[in-house]
Amino acid sequence: MEENPANAPLILLVEDDQEVLGFNERKLLRRGCNVITAQTLGIARSLLTVHRPDLIVLDVMLPDGNGFEFCSQMRQTSDVPVLFLTGKTDVRDKVEGLSDGGDYYLTKPYDYDEFAAVVDSLLRRSARAEKSRSLVSKGPLTLDIMSSRAFMHNTDLLLSPKEFALLHFFVLHEGQVLSFDLIFETIWHMPLAGNLAALQRAVSKLRNKLQNVGAIVDIQIHRGSGYEFILNG
């Protein structure tokens, strides 16, 4: 199956039933969405450290925990829409799920047309929220997420798409040592393998473009470990 465009909505499916997971993944891909999947909450947490989905479709009873508790914890740092898709049919369960931060609750077995309509509605809500926070500022640096443009002291840095994605990732994790593998897999969507030189060239070009407009930036390399991004002005 062909991949959808990189800017298509990203949906995280958290479901331990392989049949349900596969069916929903295929259907959503055909609807033009990008999909990442997890069969445990542990895997879901790992995916959320490197991806920012537009919607999470979340089962409740999972091998390593409860989806309600996971949603409640996630709400401390994220407002991504959550659709509970579960076999728990008691009204009290529905109330608990919505009280813990869920946006909609469907019980299995479910009608796919209703599922698709709910997904579309929650994605529209997510898109409106994303548009309202499309600017990320850090001192004199401003990132326009919608247009993939970056400005330092109001000067356009004229970044390539990969350079913008790299800068955005660095800004979101400023002061953290990010491994080479994590950076490359997040930006290039493939294993680092023998591509360390390509990553180093991209970081060097980004550093030069920042410094050319007067940014006091430090992209430190930690030998054998990764990069740390620090912007002082």
C-alpha positions, 0 to 999 in steps of 0.5 A: 500500500502506498504511503500517504503524504508526510503532512497527512493526519497522523493517528496512533492506534493503541490496541492489543487485538491484532485483527481489530488493529490491522482492520482499522490501520488499513481503513485509515490508511485508505482514508489518507491518514498516516498510522502508527500502532502499539499493542501495549501502553509501553510501546505507545509511550515510546512512540509519543516521545518521538511523534505528535499524533493528531488523534489517538484511538485507545483501547482500555484493557491492555496487557500492561495497564489501563487506557483510562489511567494512561489518558489521564496521565497524558492529559497533564502534558498533551491535549491530543484528541482521544477516542476510546474504542473498547469492549467495556459497555457499562455507562460508568466506564464511559463516564470514567473514560470521558472524565479522564480526558477522553473525547469520544467513546465507542464500544465494540462491536462498532459501526465502521461508518460511525467510527470514521465519522468520529475520527473525521470530527476529532481530526478537524478539532485537532487541526483547528487547535494545531493552527492556533499554536502554529508559531513556536518562539524561543527568544529571537527565534520563531518557527512557523509550523504551518509554512515550515519557515524559521526566522531569527531576529525577523530574518528568514533562515531559508531552511530546507524542509529537513533543516526546518524539521531538524531545528524544530526537533532541537528546539522542542528538546533544547538542553537534552542530549538526543542520540544520533539514532533518534534524530535520524529516525525522527527526521529521515524516517529510516534507521541511521545505519551508515548515514551518520555523515549525512546527519553531521552535514545537515547539523553543520549547515543548520548551525551555519545558517543560524550563526550567519544571522547572529544567533548565539547557538551551541549544537554540541556533539557528545562523542558516541552519544548524540547532539545537544542544542542550546540557543542563547540569543 
